[in-house]
């Protein structure tokens, strides 16, 4: 009796990326390619139909951007595994993707060397993240365990993400565009961050982002 291989579905709107992943998975004797999709709607439909053991998805697929894509895929794929493969900075989005239920986060620049190892690890019930992201996650877990009142302990992942953008010199309008939300939403986040950190002005907030992160 032939042993059933774990099935993998790919969601990415770049044809060359899909082709590369299809080739890697198709040539891997331990995995079976369930299919691939170029749009989020197509991907969600295939997840519901095929129920793959693992979904490898980008964060931006067509009109669906960032964490909205992650939420939709994970919601449909649960309780099976989802692996994020993206160009989006892991220190800006990795924690949030993991918090939403992703089992791993791989930067596309490292995909050729690590995507199969990541897939095997996730399918075995583990988690796959880089050493850099692991250090960030471990730091956060220690802070929660000890109750340390550090910047990371006080702020949500989205608030930390906004601070990272401020440190890089982005304006509120640029941050809103990057996160695909309104300027008003970013203003609310900025006000909340200032309140949590005991800061009064925009200048103090910028200085904090520049010097404390």
C-alpha positions in Angstrom: 0.0 0.0 0.0 1.5 3.4 -1.1 2.1 5.8 1.8 0.1 9.0 1.5 2.4 12.0 1.1 1.7 15.3 2.8 0.0 17.7 0.3 1.1 21.3 -0.2 -0.9 24.2 -1.8 0.9 27.3 -3.1 -0.7 30.8 -3.2 1.3 33.5 -4.9 0.4 36.1 -7.6 3.9 35.9 -9.2 4.1 33.3 -11.8 7.8 32.7 -11.5 7.5 32.2 -7.7 4.7 29.7 -8.2 6.7 27.9 -10.8 9.7 27.7 -8.6 7.7 26.4 -5.6 5.8 23.9 -7.8 9.2 22.6 -9.1 10.8 22.3 -5.7 7.7 20.6 -4.2 7.2 18.4 -7.2 10.8 17.2 -7.1 10.6 16.4 -3.4 9.9 12.7 -2.8 8.4 13.4 0.7 5.8 15.9 -0.5 2.9 16.1 -3.0 1.9 19.3 -4.8 -1.9 19.7 -4.3 -2.1 22.7 -6.5 -1.4 26.4 -6.8 -3.4 29.7 -7.0 -2.6 33.1 -8.3 -5.4 34.9 -6.4 -6.6 34.8 -2.8 -10.2 33.8 -3.8 -8.8 30.9 -5.9 -6.5 29.9 -3.1 -9.3 29.9 -0.5 -11.5 27.8 -2.8 -8.7 25.3 -3.3 -8.1 25.0 0.4 -11.8 24.3 1.0 -11.8 21.7 -1.8 -8.5 20.0 -1.4 -7.8 20.5 2.4 -4.0 20.5 1.9 -1.8 19.6 4.8 0.2 22.7 4.3 -0.4 26.1 2.6 2.5 28.2 1.5 1.3 31.7 0.9 2.6 35.2 0.3 1.2 38.1 2.4 0.2 40.1 -0.7 -1.8 38.3 -3.2 -3.5 40.5 -5.8 -5.8 43.0 -4.1 -5.4 41.3 -0.7 -2.6 42.8 1.3 -0.5 41.9 4.3 -2.1 40.5 7.4 -5.5 40.5 5.8 -4.2 37.7 3.5 -2.7 35.9 6.4 -6.0 36.0 8.4 -8.1 34.8 5.5 -5.8 31.8 4.6 -5.3 30.7 8.2 -9.0 31.0 9.0 -9.8 28.7 6.0 -6.8 26.4 6.5 -7.2 25.7 10.3 -6.5 23.3 11.9 -3.9 22.5 9.2 -0.6 24.4 8.8 0.2 27.6 7.1 3.6 28.8 6.1 4.2 32.5 5.1 6.7 33.1 2.3 7.1 36.8 1.6 9.4 39.8 1.0 7.9 41.7 3.9 10.3 42.3 6.8 10.0 39.6 9.3 10.7 41.9 12.3 7.7 44.1 11.2 5.3 41.3 10.4 6.6 38.0 11.6 5.3 38.2 15.2 1.9 39.2 14.0 1.7 36.4 11.5 2.7 33.9 14.2 0.2 35.4 16.6 -2.5 34.9 14.0 -1.7 31.2 13.7 1.0 30.9 11.1 3.4 28.0 11.7 6.4 29.6 10.0 7.7 32.7 8.3 10.3 32.6 5.5 11.7 35.6 3.6 11.7 35.0 -0.2 15.4 35.9 -0.3 16.1 32.7 1.7 13.4 30.6 0.0 15.6 28.4 -2.2 17.7 27.3 0.7 15.1 26.9 3.4 11.6 26.5 2.1 11.6 22.7 2.0 13.2 22.5 5.4 10.6 24.9 6.7 7.8 22.8 5.1 9.1 19.6 6.7 9.4 21.2 10.1 5.9 22.7 10.0 4.4 19.4 8.8 6.1 17.6 11.6 4.3 19.9 14.1 7.1 22.4 14.6 7.6 26.1 13.8 10.0 27.6 11.3 11.4 31.1 11.8 14.8 32.7 11.4 17.3 33.1 14.3 16.6 36.8 14.2 12.9 36.5 14.6 13.3 33.7 17.1 15.4 36.1 19.3 12.6 38.7 19.1 9.9 36.1 19.9 11.9 34.7 22.8 12.5 38.2 24.2 8.8 38.9 24.1 8.0 35.6 25.8 10.4 36.3 28.6 9.0 39.7 29.1 5.5 38.3 29.4 6.7 35.6 31.8 8.6 38.0 34.1 6.2 40.9 33.9 9.0 43.3 32.8 7.6 46.6 31.8 9.8 47.1 28.7 8.8 48.8 25.5 8.0 45.5 23.9 5.9 44.4 26.8 3.8 47.5 26.8 3.1 47.7 23.1 1.2 45.4 20.7 3.0 44.0 17.6 1.1 46.6 15.4 2.2 49.4 17.7 5.8 48.2 17.6 5.5 48.0 13.8 4.4 51.6 13.6 7.4 52.6 15.8 9.7 50.8 13.5 8.3 52.8 10.6 8.7 56.0 12.5 12.3 55.1 13.3 12.9 54.7 9.5 11.6 58.2 8.9 8.2 57.3 7.4 5.4 59.9 7.7 2.0 59.0 9.0 0.7 59.1 5.4 3.4 56.7 4.3 2.8 54.4 7.2 -0.9 54.3 6.4 -0.1 53.4 2.8 2.3 50.7 3.8 -0.2 49.1 6.2 -3.1 49.6 3.9 -5.2 51.6 6.4 -6.3 55.2 6.9 -4.3 58.1 8.2 -6.8 58.4 11.0 -6.1 54.8 12.1 -2.4 55.5 12.3 -3.1 58.7 14.2 -5.1 56.7 16.8 -2.3 54.2 17.1 0.3 57.0 17.6 -1.9 58.5 20.3 -2.2 55.2 22.1 1.6 54.6 21.9 2.3 58.0 23.4 -0.1 57.3 26.2 1.4 53.9 27.0 4.9 55.3 26.9 4.1 58.5 28.8 5.1 60.7 25.9 3.4 64.1 25.2 4.4 65.3 21.7 5.1 63.9 18.3 8.7 65.0 18.6 9.1 62.9 21.8 7.5 59.9 20.0 10.0 60.2 17.1 12.9 60.6 19.5 11.8 57.5 21.4 11.5 55.4 18.2 14.9 56.5 17.1 16.7 55.9 20.4 15.0 53.1 22.2 14.2 50.4 19.6 
